[in-house]
Amino acid sequence: MFEIFGKTKLNIDFIGKRKFSFVISTIISIIGIFAIVQITLGNANLGIDFTGGTSVQLQFDKPVALADARKALHNGGLGDVELQEIKDGNKLLVKLGKKNQLAVGKAAEVIPAAFAKALPGLQVTVDSTTEIGPAIGDKLRKDTLIAVAISMLGIICYIAWRFDFRFGIGAVAATLHDILAMFAIYYLFGKEFNLLFITAVLTIAGYSLTDTVVIFDRIRENLHKDLKGALHTIFNRSINETLSRTIITSMTTLMAAGALFFLGGSVIHDFAFALLTGVLVATYSSVFVASPVVIMLEERAQRKAGGAAQAPAQA
């Protein structure tokens, strides 16, 4: 694989910066926890998947630009809408949020009337209408949190089986940090929390775990080679040796996510934004969170073992 940095050219003390990184990560995590609390209370910017609403699929006799459709609905008094273009057959999916809660039949009348007023001569046909009740949205919100919790438990079991329990704690700490960071960023930027965001969160969780496992593999190899070496030195050497791979993987992933963000259109804009920020956060956590947590636990275990060994002599 192409290397940006040679294995011996860099010797960055990543572990030595763990106190500074822990402060940053703690602040981010607190904001993320606050965002999750607000989501649970229903105070965040939630999509109709979580709050309930009405979805109406329309068909036009000719193509309609999303900007014109959004303007027509806004002029018709429907400002809080989500539009999704369906290119086959000049179709458009209109999702009405909590602020525009209308009965199914009324929505099928109000929306075509708004288009008829703003775009005269345009023929609009209602293909289907679907209503998502608040009870379903509440269940989806709870199921999402349960799914994230189960995934964290699965990560602990997998890493503990493949490496060591302390490595499992480090991997979960990094993955949980990434999830909380994405919630924090989305909340601070006022982005809408919907099922696409949850998809991005679970995607980044898998990406973060993969990146962390690569570094853990190198740490395990170096621990076997240099059993008497200082943990601080072995962990730093392992991170530096895999740094090229970490950066190259992140860059290629960012290129794909960037293409979606800039060229993918408004429908997946927020999803691509979550991927972009998530990859950056996951790269940071695999270096500055996962490994420092493991070495902290290892050093604590060694201190306890040393104290236990010295206790009989002192007695």
Buried (B, 14 or more C-beta within 10 A) or exposed (E): EEEEEEEEEEEEEBBEEBEEBBEEBEEBBEBBEBBBEBBEEBEBBBBBBBBBBBBBBBBBEEEBEBEBBBBBBBEBEBEBBBBBBBEEEBBBBBBBBBEBBBEEEEBBEBBBEBBBEBBEEBEBEBEEBEBBEBEBBBEBBEEBEEEBEEBBEEBBEBBBEBBBEBBBBBBBBBBBBBBBBBBBBBBEEEBBBBBBBBEBBBBBBEBBBEBBBBBBBBBBEBBEEEEEEEBBBBBBBBBBBBBBBBBBBBEEBBEEBBEBBEEBEEBBBBBBBBBBBBBBBBBBBBBBBBBBBBBBBBEEEEEEEEEEEEEEEEE
